[in-house]
């Protein structure tokens, strides 16, 4: 019975080592990722130069900007102001409608072109890093601050609802600068009408009107909702605790296994093999687990946030081998030492065994 209990304890300790060795550095890395803003920004900075990220971001920002005003209403107001009494001339109504239609389309195209230009500049890379730094500060505050009351909320990185956002306000500033340089498009049919010369002259002097709503807008891309942060806060606490305890748990498991076992070299080799197997399983399952976590976030598949999250997950999963390298080397060393010890012990046992001697002739027979 005692030997069965001893074997069960050893097996349990070996399994504990296999779990603790690979997961301890991952838990410490998660804590560092939340705590180290510079490391996080360095991780996401290359995304500002990713063509697909830029394309998705440009589409999303363009949509957000166009939702802030009505191009037709904006252009019609500008045309009415520019033309004054000329807008009331006989037959002018249809011409004004054509001009408004062309002007609204021109304004939409100008916003889209301005956004695409803005995300392709070096200034956008700086704005991206600044926004990511602020967002990380928001995540850090939401996950680690002992007081999450709105009165202590950071000035940047968190919106009024407590969600973490990427504030790309400078992006709209660059778009506005591009729109300010655009001229109002005058339909060619209007230019070809001699009677409309006065109208054309006034429209030619009209620049594309940039709405105040667009000038005052801060472009914010949501990163994570406040509801997700509440659950993540609890999870992070568990991860932090495990990251601190796991190395000591692994060490204690190895010591207990060695003290309880009779064949200590075999146990040491088993602990090394278990840690290597756990590391391999973590490497194989990391991509699957990460995708499952991303799926739980329920992000829009065509949104920039989903793409950025996908890129970050891919980069982090790709960095796991280097993250787990130290533990794997230690496990491999334990396995090799254990195997070497077993070989040496077997050799000594073989050399220490009594030699068998052949039976000699019976002296009685020789006397015969």
ChimeraX attribute file (.defattr): number of C-alpha atoms within 10 A of each C-alpha:
attribute: neighborCount
match mode: 1-to-1
recipient: residues
	/A:1	6
	/A:2	7
	/A:3	11
	/A:4	9
	/A:5	11
	/A:6	15
	/A:7	16
	/A:8	13
	/A:9	17
	/A:10	23
	/A:11	17
	/A:12	14
	/A:13	24
	/A:14	25
	/A:15	18
	/A:16	22
	/A:17	28
	/A:18	24
	/A:19	21
	/A:20	24
	/A:21	28
	/A:22	28
	/A:23	21
	/A:24	23
	/A:25	21
	/A:26	18
	/A:27	20
	/A:28	17
	/A:29	17
	/A:30	15
	/A:31	17
	/A:32	14
	/A:33	17
	/A:34	18
	/A:35	18
	/A:36	15
	/A:37	18
	/A:38	12
	/A:39	13
	/A:40	18
	/A:41	20
	/A:42	13
	/A:43	14
	/A:44	18
	/A:45	18
	/A:46	12
	/A:47	19
	/A:48	22
	/A:49	15
	/A:50	12
	/A:51	12
	/A:52	14
	/A:53	20
	/A:54	20
	/A:55	16
	/A:56	18
	/A:57	22
	/A:58	23
	/A:59	17
	/A:60	17
	/A:61	24
	/A:62	23
	/A:63	14
	/A:64	16
	/A:65	21
	/A:66	15
	/A:67	12
	/A:68	13
	/A:69	15
	/A:70	12
	/A:71	22
	/A:72	18
	/A:73	12
	/A:74	18
	/A:75	25
	/A:76	18
	/A:77	13
	/A:78	20
	/A:79	24
	/A:80	15
	/A:81	12
	/A:82	17
	/A:83	18
	/A:84	11
	/A:85	9
	/A:86	16
	/A:87	18
	/A:88	12
	/A:89	9
	/A:90	8
	/A:91	10
	/A:92	15
	/A:93	13
	/A:94	11
	/A:95	16
	/A:96	22
	/A:97	14
	/A:98	16
	/A:99	24
	/A:100	26
	/A:101	18
	/A:102	17
	/A:103	26
	/A:104	22
	/A:105	16
	/A:106	19
	/A:107	25
	/A:108	18
	/A:109	14
	/A:110	21
	/A:111	24
	/A:112	20
	/A:113	16
	/A:114	22
	/A:115	27
	/A:116	19
	/A:117	16
	/A:118	23
	/A:119	25
	/A:120	16
	/A:121	13
	/A:122	12
	/A:123	13
	/A:124	20
	/A:125	18
	/A:126	14
	/A:127	19
	/A:128	24
	/A:129	22
	/A:130	17
	/A:131	23
	/A:132	24
	/A:133	22
	/A:134	23
	/A:135	25
	/A:136	27
	/A:137	21
	/A:138	23
	/A:139	24
	/A:140	18
	/A:141	21
	/A:142	24
	/A:143	21
	/A:144	14
	/A:145	13
	/A:146	8
	/A:147	11
	/A:148	14
	/A:149	10
	/A:150	11
	/A:151	7
	/A:152	10
	/A:153	18
	/A:154	15
	/A:155	9
	/A:156	17
	/A:157	25
	/A:158	29
	/A:159	19
	/A:160	8
	/A:161	10
	/A:162	19
	/A:163	20
	/A:164	28
	/A:165	24
	/A:166	28
	/A:167	23
	/A:168	21
	/A:169	16
	/A:170	19
	/A:171	24
	/A:172	23
	/A:173	20
	/A:174	19
	/A:175	25
	/A:176	20
	/A:177	14
	/A:178	17
	/A:179	20
	/A:180	13
	/A:181	10
	/A:182	16
	/A:183	17
	/A:184	22
	/A:185	20
	/A:186	21
	/A:187	18
	/A:188	10
	/A:189	11
	/A:190	18
	/A:191	14
	/A:192	11
	/A:193	11
	/A:194	9
	/A:195	10
	/A:196	17
	/A:197	13
	/A:198	12
	/A:199	22
	/A:200	21
	/A:201	13
	/A:202	15
	/A:203	20
	/A:204	14
	/A:205	11
	/A:206	19
	/A:207	15
	/A:208	22
	/A:209	19
	/A:210	21
	/A:211	15
	/A:212	10
	/A:213	12
	/A:214	20
	/A:215	16
	/A:216	12
	/A:217	17
	/A:218	17
	/A:219	20
	/A:220	19
	/A:221	19
	/A:222	17
	/A:223	22
	/A:224	19
	/A:225	16
	/A:226	17
	/A:227	11
	/A:228	11
	/A:229	18
	/A:230	12
	/A:231	11
	/A:232	14
	/A:233	17
	/A:234	11
	/A:235	12
	/A:236	18
	/A:237	14
	/A:238	12
	/A:239	20
	/A:240	17
	/A:241	13
	/A:242	18
	/A:243	21
	/A:244	14
	/A:245	13
	/A:246	22
	/A:247	18
	/A:248	13
	/A:249	18
	/A:250	23
	/A:251	16
	/A:252	15
	/A:253	22
	/A:254	20
	/A:255	13
	/A:256	15
	/A:257	25
	/A:258	19
	/A:259	13
	/A:260	16
	/A:261	18
	/A:262	13
	/A:263	13
	/A:264	16
	/A:265	23
	/A:266	19
	/A:267	25
	/A:268	27
	/A:269	23
	/A:270	23
	/A:271	31
	/A:272	29
	/A:273	23
	/A:274	22
	/A:275	29
	/A:276	25
	/A:277	17
	/A:278	22
	/A:279	25
	/A:280	16
	/A:281	14
	/A:282	20
	/A:283	18
	/A:284	12
	/A:285	13
	/A:286	18
	/A:287	16
	/A:288	12
	/A:289	13
	/A:290	16
	/A:291	15
	/A:292	11
	/A:293	12
	/A:294	14
	/A:295	12
	/A:296	9
	/A:297	13
	/A:298	9
	/A:299	16
	/A:300	10
	/A:301	10
	/A:302	11
	/A:303	15
	/A:304	24
	/A:305	21
	/A:306	20
	/A:307	19
	/A:308	20
	/A:309	17
	/A:310	15
	/A:311	16
	/A:312	16
	/A:313	18
	/A:314	15
	/A:315	13
	/A:316	16
	/A:317	19
	/A:318	14
	/A:319	12
	/A:320	16
	/A:321	15
	/A:322	10
	/A:323	16
	/A:324	21
	/A:325	14
	/A:326	14
	/A:327	21
	/A:328	23
	/A:329	14
	/A:330	15
	/A:331	27
	/A:332	19
	/A:333	16
	/A:334	21
	/A:335	24
	/A:336	17
	/A:337	17
	/A:338	22
	/A:339	18
	/A:340	15
	/A:341	17
	/A:342	18
	/A:343	13
	/A:344	13
	/A:345	14
	/A:346	12
	/A:347	11
	/A:348	11
	/A:349	10
	/A:350	10
	/A:351	10
	/A:352	9
	/A:353	8
	/A:354	7
	/A:355	6
	/A:356	6
	/A:357	6
	/A:358	5
	/A:359	6
	/A:360	6
	/A:361	8
	/A:362	8
	/A:363	8
	/A:364	7
	/A:365	7
	/A:366	7
	/A:367	6
	/A:368	5
